[in-house]
Amino acid sequence: MIIDENTMSDSFIEKRLRSLETPEHARVLAIARKMEGVLNLSGGDPDFDTPEHIKEAAVGALRDGWTHYPVTYGMPALREAIAEYHGKYGVDWKPSEVIVTAGSGQSLYASMAGTINPGDEVVQLEPYYVAYHGLIEYLGAKEVPVPLLEEEGYRLDVEALKEGITPRTKMLILCNPSNPTGTVYTEEELAAVADLALENDLLILSDEVYNELIWDGRSHRSIAALPGMRERTIVSMSFSKTFAMTGWRLGYLIADESISSMIARMPIGYRVNTFVQMAGVAALTGPWRPVREMGEELDRRRRFFVPRLNEIDGVTCHMPEGSIFTFPSIRGLGVKSVDFCEALLKESRILVRPGVAFGQAGECHVRIPLIRPVETLERVASAIEDLADGLRG
Ligand SMILES: Cc1ncc(COP(=O)(O)O)c(C=O)c1O
């Protein structure tokens, strides 16, 4: 038997898995694991509890005997509730075009594995949500990063995006609102992406998991709602952030039947727990007040934390427009992001993610989520201030 890197051999798997590692963050994480009492802000799990009516729906479902196998792509009640919910964003999806998944991690995997061939090019805006990078590599596709610049406020650069597109480009990933930059793309930016997608026959993977966490009077716009885009957009969604359901593992994707039927054929064990799906129905049908309250609290945190960071010499931070993250630049301190994070961990027992973990365009930044109360964020800001004082000497 001939084994080389192109066959399904150990070396193939090894190579794929190696490409998923993010050494920058791994180094800091390894140090954190050996320490006690670390404030872990390296992920995106907010401190909010799942609203009571959602928990009750799951408990009630179990008591009512919803303990058998669910149908494969999602319970009809949930697929209907999802399609109806998206109607408010101006896209008329059919319930049959929804595939319910175990979190949006699974929906991202299914969306890409069901549409991307090895060697295809996938364009993504950088800094990016790390999972995309791993998936592109894992599927043997070629990642084409298009940087978003701090000095441009992380806005879309249409010319740079055009340059990233070649005849081999199959997909463009759009994270809107963006993790980690907090950018909410405008109608004009979305229209420019849509034009490029139509001209170049591209699929758009639109990750909209922060669609309800947007501030300052902005409203979410799904690129799928733009003319001609319903047929070429896969919307990937999660209950994790909107409903404080990170531990429930409930997400979904929606795409035109021509695309969703391909994705449905992926042998990746769809069928999410029945009672979790019932809780999902309760989440979408409301009441929505808890979601609004979480958004307001995140807004308070953002309004406190960003100006506070900007008081620190050598640190600048854009006000995020949506999501749950801030992405301050530490360029003024003349230190690499991973070294900064290591020093912050060792001096203050605070773990945050170095910007370079989100791609080279994220270097000289750190990602700090708004997942703890103002008092904790003040502790973080003052630790950064002390570190910055020391670095400036
Ligand atoms: C942009 C983005 N997409 C998807 C996810 C995954 O969400 P989940 O797997 O909890 O549904 C996250 C989680 O942080 C995220 O930030």
Ligand as a Chemical Component Dictionary entry (heavy atoms), coordinates in Angstrom:
data_LIG
# 
_chem_comp.id                   LIG 
_chem_comp.type                 NON-POLYMER 
_chem_comp.pdbx_formal_charge   0 
_chem_comp.three_letter_code    LIG 
# 
loop_
_chem_comp_atom.comp_id 
_chem_comp_atom.atom_id 
_chem_comp_atom.alt_atom_id 
_chem_comp_atom.type_symbol 
_chem_comp_atom.charge 
_chem_comp_atom.model_Cartn_x 
_chem_comp_atom.model_Cartn_y 
_chem_comp_atom.model_Cartn_z 
_chem_comp_atom.pdbx_ordinal 
LIG C1 C1 C 0 -18.408 34.197 15.009 1  
LIG C2 C2 C 0 -18.724 32.925 15.711 2  
LIG N1 N1 N 0 -19.317 31.947 15.032 3  
LIG C3 C3 C 0 -19.628 30.775 15.621 4  
LIG C4 C4 C 0 -19.351 30.548 16.957 5  
LIG C5 C5 C 0 -19.675 29.205 17.559 6  
LIG O1 O1 O 0 -20.800 29.259 18.340 7  
LIG P1 P1 P 0 -21.471 27.927 18.920 8  
LIG O2 O2 O 0 -20.644 26.757 18.469 9  
LIG O3 O3 O 0 -21.491 28.104 20.390 10 
LIG O4 O4 O 0 -22.822 27.872 18.343 11 
LIG C6 C6 C 0 -18.734 31.542 17.703 12 
LIG C7 C7 C 0 -18.387 31.310 19.110 13 
LIG O5 O5 O 0 -17.722 32.052 19.779 14 
LIG C8 C8 C 0 -18.407 32.761 17.061 15 
LIG O6 O6 O 0 -17.803 33.762 17.726 16 
# 
loop_
_chem_comp_bond.comp_id 
_chem_comp_bond.atom_id_1 
_chem_comp_bond.atom_id_2 
_chem_comp_bond.value_order 
_chem_comp_bond.pdbx_ordinal 
LIG C1 C2 SING 1  
LIG C2 N1 SING 2  
LIG C2 C8 DOUB 3  
LIG N1 C3 DOUB 4  
LIG C3 C4 SING 5  
LIG C4 C5 SING 6  
LIG C4 C6 DOUB 7  
LIG C5 O1 SING 8  
LIG O1 P1 SING 9  
LIG P1 O2 DOUB 10 
LIG P1 O3 SING 11 
LIG P1 O4 SING 12 
LIG C6 C7 SING 13 
LIG C6 C8 SING 14 
LIG C7 O5 DOUB 15 
LIG C8 O6 SING 16 
# 
